Amino acid sequence: MIEAIILAGGKSSRLKRNKMLLKVDNVPLILHTINCYRPFVDKVIVVTGKYHQEISELLKNEEKVIVVENKDYELGMFSSVKVGVNATSGDFLLTPGDCPFVKKETIKKILEGKGKIRVPRYQNEDGHPIYISKEYKQEILDFPLDLNLKVFRDSKNYEIINVDDKNILMNLNSVLDLENIS
């Protein structure tokens, strides 16, 4: 069983509004991200925070999607990672909600890898989604909250998956970023 964790718990402080609900081609950003993973996973776990109500309402009828709230979202992204990981029962792909247009070929290539942790790389830059074996679930949950997923990842042997997909590096923080999506 493969699951996807989509982190959507941030405050969108740079954008000053809920970026997960901003529309690209008339579809909310969070739905673009969910739709990337839906064909490959048994379940999509969306971790919310500040905008829990709005995102929950949008996703309430979405198939294969569950929404979990990180009530401690102000403690940072790793707190949302832990909430998402806690909701898993299998291996998982983990990605920020503002990394919506990963190519299907990229996800397939990551899933075909052999490492217990797999990280996609485009032109020498690591991106998302990160694949993590369920074997690491408890270790992540026990990992110090003042650290982060990159520190956890770097403490392990992980497999680099070279891909031809600049979208693994996407990070949308402004309206201009959204307008420049190609």
C-alpha positions as CSV (number, residue, x, y, z in Angstrom):
1,M,0.0,0.0,0.0
2,I,1.3,3.4,-1.0
3,E,-0.1,6.6,0.5
4,A,0.6,10.3,-0.2
5,I,0.9,13.0,2.4
6,I,0.3,16.5,1.2
7,L,1.3,19.3,3.5
8,A,-1.2,22.1,3.5
9,G,-0.9,23.4,7.0
10,G,1.0,26.6,6.5
11,K,-0.1,30.2,7.0
12,S,0.8,31.3,3.5
13,S,2.4,34.4,5.2
14,R,4.2,35.5,2.1
15,L,1.1,35.4,-0.1
16,K,-1.1,36.7,2.7
17,R,-4.0,34.4,1.8
18,N,-4.7,30.6,1.6
19,K,-2.6,29.6,-1.4
20,M,-4.1,26.1,-1.4
21,L,-7.4,27.5,-2.6
22,L,-5.9,29.8,-5.3
23,K,-6.9,28.6,-8.7
24,V,-4.8,27.5,-11.6
25,D,-6.8,26.8,-14.7
26,N,-9.9,27.3,-12.6
27,V,-8.9,24.5,-10.2
28,P,-7.7,25.0,-6.6
29,L,-4.0,24.4,-6.2
30,I,-4.5,21.7,-3.6
31,L,-6.7,19.7,-6.1
32,H,-3.9,19.9,-8.7
33,T,-1.5,18.4,-6.1
34,I,-4.0,15.7,-5.0
35,N,-4.7,14.8,-8.7
36,C,-0.9,14.2,-9.3
37,Y,-0.9,11.4,-6.8
38,R,-4.4,9.9,-6.9
39,P,-3.6,7.4,-9.7
40,F,-0.6,6.0,-7.8
41,V,-1.8,5.8,-4.2
42,D,-4.5,4.1,-2.1
43,K,-5.0,7.1,0.1
44,V,-4.1,10.8,0.0
45,I,-3.6,12.4,3.5
46,V,-3.9,16.2,3.4
47,V,-2.5,17.8,6.5
48,T,-4.1,21.2,7.3
49,G,-3.4,23.9,9.8
50,K,-4.5,27.5,9.8
51,Y,-6.9,27.0,7.0
52,H,-8.3,23.7,8.2
53,Q,-12.0,24.6,7.8
54,E,-11.7,26.0,4.2
55,I,-9.6,23.1,2.9
56,S,-11.8,20.4,4.7
57,E,-14.9,21.9,3.1
58,L,-13.3,21.9,-0.3
59,L,-12.2,18.3,0.0
60,K,-15.1,16.7,1.9
61,N,-16.4,14.7,-1.1
62,E,-13.0,13.9,-2.7
63,E,-12.5,10.2,-3.2
64,K,-9.4,8.6,-1.5
65,V,-8.7,11.8,0.4
66,I,-8.7,12.2,4.2
67,V,-8.0,15.5,5.9
68,V,-6.1,15.6,9.2
69,E,-5.6,18.8,11.2
70,N,-2.3,19.8,12.7
71,K,-3.5,21.9,15.6
72,D,0.2,22.8,16.3
73,Y,0.9,24.1,12.8
74,E,2.7,27.1,14.2
75,L,5.5,24.8,15.4
76,G,6.5,24.5,11.7
77,M,6.4,22.1,8.8
78,F,8.0,19.2,10.6
79,S,5.0,19.2,13.0
80,S,2.7,18.7,10.0
81,V,5.0,16.0,8.7
82,K,4.6,14.1,12.0
83,V,0.8,14.5,11.9
84,G,0.7,13.2,8.3
85,V,3.1,10.3,9.1
86,N,1.0,9.4,12.1
87,A,-2.1,8.9,9.8
88,T,-0.2,6.5,7.5
89,S,-0.3,2.7,7.5
90,G,2.0,2.0,4.6
91,D,4.9,3.4,2.6
92,F,4.3,7.0,1.6
93,L,5.1,9.9,-0.7
94,L,5.5,13.2,1.0
95,T,5.1,16.6,-0.7
96,P,4.2,20.2,0.0
97,G,0.8,21.3,-1.3
98,D,2.4,24.0,-3.4
99,C,4.3,21.4,-5.5
100,P,1.4,20.5,-7.8
101,F,2.6,19.6,-11.2
102,V,5.0,16.7,-10.8
103,K,5.0,14.5,-13.9
104,K,3.4,11.1,-13.8
105,E,6.7,9.6,-15.2
106,T,8.5,11.1,-12.2
107,I,6.2,9.5,-9.7
108,K,6.5,6.2,-11.5
109,K,10.2,6.4,-11.5
110,I,10.3,7.2,-7.7
111,L,8.0,4.3,-7.0
112,E,10.2,1.9,-9.1
113,G,13.2,2.8,-7.0
114,K,14.6,0.4,-4.4
115,G,15.7,2.6,-1.5
116,K,13.8,2.9,1.8
117,I,14.0,6.7,1.3
118,R,14.0,8.0,-2.3
119,V,14.6,11.6,-3.3
120,P,14.0,13.0,-6.8
121,R,16.7,15.2,-8.2
122,Y,16.6,17.6,-11.1
123,Q,19.8,19.3,-12.3
124,N,21.6,18.6,-9.0
125,E,18.7,19.9,-6.8
126,D,16.6,17.7,-4.6
127,G,12.9,18.1,-4.7
128,H,9.5,16.4,-3.9
129,P,7.9,14.0,-3.5
130,I,10.1,12.1,-1.1
131,Y,9.3,8.4,-0.8
132,I,9.6,6.9,2.7
133,S,9.2,3.3,3.8
134,K,6.8,2.6,6.6
135,E,9.7,1.2,8.4
136,Y,10.7,4.7,9.3
137,K,7.3,5.8,10.7
138,Q,8.1,5.5,14.4
139,E,11.6,7.0,13.9
140,I,10.0,10.1,12.3
141,L,7.4,10.4,15.0
142,D,10.1,10.2,17.7
143,F,12.5,12.5,15.9
144,P,13.1,15.9,17.7
145,L,10.5,18.5,16.6
146,D,13.2,21.2,16.6
147,L,14.9,19.4,13.6
148,N,13.3,18.8,10.2
149,L,12.7,16.2,7.6
150,K,15.8,17.0,5.7
151,V,17.9,16.4,8.8
152,F,16.1,13.1,9.3
153,R,16.6,12.1,5.6
154,D,20.3,13.0,5.8
155,S,20.7,10.8,8.8
156,K,19.8,7.8,6.6
157,N,21.1,6.2,3.4
158,Y,18.8,7.4,0.7
159,E,18.4,6.8,-3.0
160,I,18.7,9.7,-5.5
161,I,16.2,9.3,-8.3
162,N,17.4,11.6,-11.2
163,V,14.4,13.0,-13.1
164,D,13.8,15.3,-16.0
165,D,11.1,17.3,-14.2
166,K,11.7,20.8,-13.0
167,N,8.3,20.7,-11.2
168,I,9.8,18.7,-8.3
169,L,11.4,22.0,-7.3
170,M,8.2,24.1,-7.4
171,N,7.5,26.3,-4.5
172,L,4.7,28.8,-5.0
173,N,4.8,31.8,-2.7
174,S,3.4,34.7,-4.7
175,V,0.8,35.5,-7.3
176,L,3.6,36.0,-9.7
177,D,4.8,32.4,-9.1
178,L,1.3,31.2,-9.9
179,E,1.2,33.3,-13.1
180,N,4.6,31.9,-14.2
181,I,3.6,28.3,-14.1
182,S,4.5,26.7,-17.4
